[in-house]
Amino acid sequence: MDANNPNKDKRSTPEWALYQRDLFWKPHNTGEVPPFNTEPGKLEELAKKKLTESGWYYASSNAGQSYTHLANRQAFYRHRIIPRMLVDTNLRDTSTTIFGHKVSAPIGFAPIGINKIYHPRGELPVAKVAKELNLPYCLSTAGSHAIEDVAQANGAAPRFFQLYMPHDDELTISLLERAFKSGFDVCILTTDTWQLGWRHDDVATGNYAFYKGVGADLGLSDPVFQKRLKEEGIDLTKEPERAGAKWIDNVWHGRAHSWEKMPWLIEQWKRISGGRPFCLKGIQSVADAKKAVEVGCDGIVVSNHAGRQVDGAIASLDALEEVVEAVGDKTYIMYDSGIRGASDVVKALALGAKFCFVGRLWVWGLSIMGEHGVRHVMKSLLADFDILMNVGGFQNIEQIDKSAIESYPKAYSMISDRAKL
């Protein structure tokens, strides 16, 4: 933790671990105290106190009885990291490259919608912090700011666009064109959310922000969608609830797309973007992973939407192992669902993921303290990751492979335990 460590000036990536030193030093020497505890359980508890009931329910609700959410966490527990000693990690490199972008770490901001229900400034502070840390930011189609405004907040940083595809081709093309013009140069289609899963707390309280006229700004700012509103005689300024409902009913519409639509979508994105990557998010089965490769996807995000869509589904981490074995040498594989700390990132990388997305952690930070909260959570995660590489004996990301972990059988409890995290 030596702030004058000469190695920090020779490293190719920042000495993220020094954030730990700052948090130790400042309370006793400058009077500054850490913003809040980033232990995931305590982080979640504080966010619950800060949020409205509707904000808390939307952020925390999972599908059904949360068994998939539980499975996600259980899966991490069956893999254990094997630290290596006396490795020269003084010049360790936390960076990686994703779709041509060199980034600080194999960690990105997962696409999460309607950020305005967590903080009045919505996606803007999140995109700003992503730029500062040089971590990829992924904007959800369900975002609560215009695409162009989020891009401005994100500056020249790497950013991706997560697409919920409408059953309106003109609108889909408009969204993709706006995204690429605004610097979002990777398209990630989410495949597991034709409509929301059955989430008891949200249903019981009628908790759907869009139907209350909140959070639909990304869609309401689209010229094609504005044309659709005029065609139906909906006045955006006077009827925000009807406008918001029409937007989200176009996005989470309950009507499934199929593989037959993928060639058209890939063709449109490649035409618009000049051949930039197209990926699918929500893949859990080997058969679907193989199909994604077959239709020409450049990447796959192995994800079960953090347990929010199908209750009683397999753990995302368990799916990752099988998908990597089947197509890991044919496409770029990313991971999402259940990550709560640096050790989880290391385990996903060891099992073959090239990159990991984090969601609820930064949402809790945003809910607690806005921009400062997001920054504290993500700098803490980077410090945790940097420190783990140091004390675990990893000099670079490439060294984190299957030899770095010991794995145990899938012997999960059949008892319906609740996962706090």
Order of alpha helices (4+ residues) and beta strands (2+ residues): alpha-alpha-alpha-alpha-beta-beta-beta-beta-alpha-beta-alpha-beta-alpha-beta-alpha-alpha-alpha-alpha-alpha-beta-alpha-beta-alpha-beta-alpha-beta-alpha-beta
